[in-house]
């Protein structure tokens, strides 16, 4: 089953990293305060990146490595790598998530 690593930019400028099978549903949960504990106190502003992995194990390993990076390094990753999308404007995340 395909899993995705995703990066959320939070309203305070921090970046949350997570994995999910359905990124759109997970993003909606984060927005409603039903996601991770971190995003309850740091609500998401926008989706920065989504990266596809073959299975949960691969996505979990990538998540572990990504969480070791600083916010600046994560932003650099978005700019330099071939991710499914990197968004750099407010409000674009919901449009892209709903289309995918």
Backbone as CSV, one residue per row, in Angstrom:
resi,resn,N_x,N_y,N_z,CA_x,CA_y,CA_z,C_x,C_y,C_z
1,UNK,0.843,-1.182,0.000,0.000,0.000,0.000,0.887,1.244,0.000
2,UNK,0.529,2.216,-0.791,1.289,3.456,-0.887,1.068,4.322,0.349
3,UNK,2.166,4.848,0.880,2.144,5.786,1.993,2.819,7.069,1.544
4,UNK,2.493,8.163,2.222,3.044,9.467,1.884,3.670,10.127,3.106
5,UNK,4.804,10.747,2.885,5.415,11.646,3.858,4.918,13.032,3.491
6,UNK,4.485,13.811,4.467,4.024,15.165,4.160,4.626,16.157,5.145
7,UNK,4.780,17.373,4.674,5.298,18.466,5.489,4.248,19.560,5.544
8,UNK,3.927,20.010,6.751,2.986,21.105,6.953,3.733,22.299,7.515
9,UNK,3.502,23.459,6.956,3.994,24.682,7.579,2.918,25.132,8.550
10,UNK,3.292,25.340,9.798,2.340,25.759,10.821,2.276,27.280,10.889
11,UNK,1.238,27.788,11.521,1.027,29.241,11.584,2.162,29.977,12.275
12,UNK,2.889,29.296,13.147,4.012,29.937,13.828,5.320,29.810,13.047
13,UNK,5.264,29.236,11.835,6.455,29.093,11.001,7.176,27.769,11.168
14,UNK,6.791,26.988,12.161,7.411,25.674,12.330,6.901,24.733,11.239
15,UNK,7.576,23.602,11.090,7.171,22.628,10.081,6.917,21.289,10.758
16,UNK,5.734,20.751,10.542,5.352,19.449,11.072,5.559,18.403,9.987
17,UNK,6.109,17.276,10.359,6.343,16.169,9.437,5.514,14.976,9.883
18,UNK,4.812,14.361,8.942,4.012,13.193,9.267,3.900,12.248,8.090
19,UNK,3.267,11.099,8.328,3.011,10.136,7.256,1.535,9.770,7.280
20,UNK,1.014,9.416,6.120,-0.394,9.041,6.012,-0.639,8.323,4.701
21,UNK,-1.718,7.569,4.660,-2.174,6.953,3.415,-3.003,7.971,2.638
22,UNK,-3.835,8.724,3.346,-4.714,9.728,2.741,-4.325,11.101,3.286
23,UNK,-3.496,11.816,2.553,-2.989,13.106,3.019,-4.113,14.130,3.142
24,UNK,-5.050,14.125,2.228,-6.157,15.085,2.288,-6.955,14.921,3.581
25,UNK,-7.259,13.685,3.944,-8.006,13.425,5.172,-7.178,13.797,6.397
26,UNK,-5.905,13.497,6.362,-5.032,13.815,7.497,-4.888,15.322,7.663
27,UNK,-4.741,16.037,6.544,-4.644,17.496,6.595,-5.926,18.081,7.200
28,UNK,-7.069,17.581,6.768,-8.350,18.053,7.306,-8.421,17.805,8.809
29,UNK,-7.935,16.659,9.254,-7.923,16.353,10.688,-7.034,17.339,11.440
30,UNK,-5.862,17.640,10.896,-4.973,18.622,11.526,-5.670,19.981,11.618
31,UNK,-6.337,20.401,10.557,-7.027,21.699,10.552,-8.135,21.765,11.598
32,UNK,-8.795,20.644,11.844,-9.907,20.597,12.801,-9.438,20.361,14.233
33,UNK,-8.119,20.256,14.448,-7.606,19.996,15.785,-7.711,18.543,16.191
34,UNK,-7.942,17.656,15.227,-8.091,16.224,15.496,-6.849,15.437,15.091
35,UNK,-5.817,16.127,14.627,-4.600,15.454,14.180,-3.656,15.229,15.348
36,UNK,-2.404,15.356,15.088,-1.367,15.152,16.096,-1.445,16.208,17.201
37,UNK,-0.959,15.866,18.364,-0.937,16.796,19.488,-0.204,18.088,19.105
38,UNK,0.893,17.958,18.363,1.676,19.136,17.972,0.834,20.121,17.173
39,UNK,0.051,19.627,16.221,-0.717,20.541,15.372,-1.966,21.087,16.066
40,UNK,-2.302,20.548,17.215,-3.392,21.149,17.988,-2.949,22.487,18.559
41,UNK,-1.689,22.574,18.972,-1.168,23.831,19.514,-0.400,24.649,18.474
42,UNK,-0.135,24.058,17.316,0.545,24.737,16.202,-0.257,24.441,14.932
43,UNK,-1.409,25.091,14.757,-2.280,24.761,13.615,-1.579,24.944,12.269
44,UNK,-1.931,24.115,11.296,-1.287,24.217,9.985,-1.741,25.455,9.210
45,UNK,-0.798,26.021,8.468,-1.096,27.129,7.561,-1.261,26.609,6.145
46,UNK,-0.360,25.680,5.762,-0.401,25.151,4.394,0.416,23.870,4.307
47,UNK,0.125,23.122,3.284,0.859,21.906,2.965,2.056,22.301,2.118
48,UNK,3.245,21.888,2.550,4.461,22.227,1.806,4.858,21.156,0.809
49,UNK,4.759,19.894,1.210,5.251,18.834,0.328,4.569,17.517,0.630
50,UNK,4.471,16.694,-0.395,3.972,15.326,-0.272,4.899,14.443,-1.092
51,UNK,5.404,13.391,-0.464,6.345,12.492,-1.129,5.824,11.070,-0.988
52,UNK,5.750,10.368,-2.085,5.182,9.019,-2.123,6.235,7.962,-1.793
53,UNK,5.810,6.943,-1.007,6.658,5.798,-0.671,5.877,4.509,-0.912
54,UNK,6.590,3.452,-1.175,5.969,2.172,-1.524,5.180,1.552,-0.374
55,UNK,5.633,1.792,0.866,4.966,1.175,2.009,5.203,1.993,3.271
56,UNK,4.552,1.577,4.346,4.658,2.307,5.610,6.084,2.310,6.149
57,UNK,6.768,1.209,6.016,8.131,1.121,6.520,9.029,2.177,5.876
58,UNK,8.969,2.286,4.568,9.795,3.269,3.860,9.400,4.690,4.257
59,UNK,8.104,4.938,4.385,7.637,6.270,4.779,8.075,6.599,6.206
60,UNK,8.025,5.623,7.098,8.442,5.834,8.486,9.929,6.144,8.587
61,UNK,10.732,5.452,7.806,12.172,5.722,7.795,12.450,7.124,7.279
62,UNK,11.751,7.523,6.227,11.923,8.872,5.681,11.459,9.926,6.688
63,UNK,10.366,9.636,7.391,9.863,10.558,8.413,10.902,10.750,9.511
64,UNK,11.500,9.663,9.956,12.528,9.734,10.994,13.677,10.638,10.551
65,UNK,14.146,10.436,9.331,15.255,11.251,8.817,14.837,12.710,8.657
66,UNK,13.634,12.946,8.161,13.157,14.314,7.950,13.017,15.053,9.272
67,UNK,12.568,14.366,10.311,12.373,15.004,11.612,13.694,15.412,12.257
68,UNK,14.782,14.900,11.764,16.100,15.272,12.279,16.586,16.598,11.694
69,UNK,15.916,17.091,10.648,16.318,18.328,9.978,15.671,19.547,10.635
70,UNK,16.330,20.693,10.496,15.750,21.952,10.968,14.663,22.400,9.991
71,UNK,13.873,23.378,10.396,12.837,23.917,9.504,13.466,24.466,8.227
72,UNK,14.587,25.144,8.347,15.264,25.697,7.164,15.729,24.581,6.232
73,UNK,16.236,23.501,6.802,16.674,22.371,5.977,15.486,21.699,5.287
74,UNK,14.361,21.625,5.977,13.161,21.044,5.363,12.678,21.908,4.202
75,UNK,12.724,23.233,4.372,12.341,24.128,3.272,13.291,23.948,2.089
76,UNK,14.570,23.815,2.371,15.552,23.577,1.315,15.286,22.267,0.596
77,UNK,14.903,21.259,1.345,14.555,19.970,0.747,13.424,20.152,-0.258
78,UNK,12.406,20.910,0.129,11.267,21.151,-0.771,11.720,21.827,-2.059
79,UNK,12.630,22.747,-1.946,13.077,23.494,-3.119,13.985,22.673,-4.028
80,UNK,14.739,21.740,-3.470,15.756,21.024,-4.241,15.330,19.645,-4.729
81,UNK,14.334,19.047,-4.128,13.970,17.674,-4.473,12.754,17.615,-5.386
82,UNK,12.570,16.482,-5.998,11.411,16.253,-6.849,10.283,15.687,-5.993
83,UNK,9.547,16.572,-5.349,8.403,16.146,-4.546,7.147,16.293,-5.392
84,UNK,6.054,15.677,-4.967,4.823,15.775,-5.745,4.386,17.223,-5.887
85,UNK,4.525,17.989,-4.842,4.316,19.429,-4.950,4.920,20.117,-3.742
86,UNK,5.352,21.331,-3.939,5.771,22.214,-2.862,4.982,23.497,-3.045
87,UNK,4.320,23.925,-2.024,3.466,25.098,-2.128,4.094,26.264,-1.382
88,UNK,4.025,27.416,-1.970,4.656,28.591,-1.376,3.696,29.768,-1.285
89,UNK,2.401,29.514,-1.269,1.440,30.607,-1.149,0.271,30.138,-0.285
90,UNK,-0.257,31.043,0.548,-1.363,30.678,1.435,-2.605,30.270,0.645
91,UNK,-3.339,29.310,1.168,-4.596,28.902,0.565,-4.477,27.888,-0.552
92,UNK,-3.286,27.655,-1.054,-3.124,26.745,-2.181,-3.226,25.288,-1.747
93,UNK,-2.913,25.009,-0.517,-2.868,23.623,-0.057,-4.202,22.916,-0.230
94,UNK,-5.269,23.523,0.213,-6.575,22.864,0.137,-6.960,22.584,-1.307
95,UNK,-6.671,23.506,-2.202,-6.989,23.294,-3.614,-6.226,22.102,-4.169
96,UNK,-4.937,21.998,-3.890,-4.118,20.915,-4.423,-4.492,19.585,-3.783
97,UNK,-4.747,19.588,-2.493,-5.096,18.348,-1.804,-6.413,17.814,-2.347
98,UNK,-7.388,18.683,-2.556,-8.696,18.240,-3.035,-8.652,17.746,-4.472
99,UNK,-7.688,18.193,-5.265,-7.566,17.743,-6.642,-6.887,16.394,-6.732
100,UNK,-6.039,16.061,-5.748,-5.253,14.832,-5.799,-5.983,13.712,-5.255
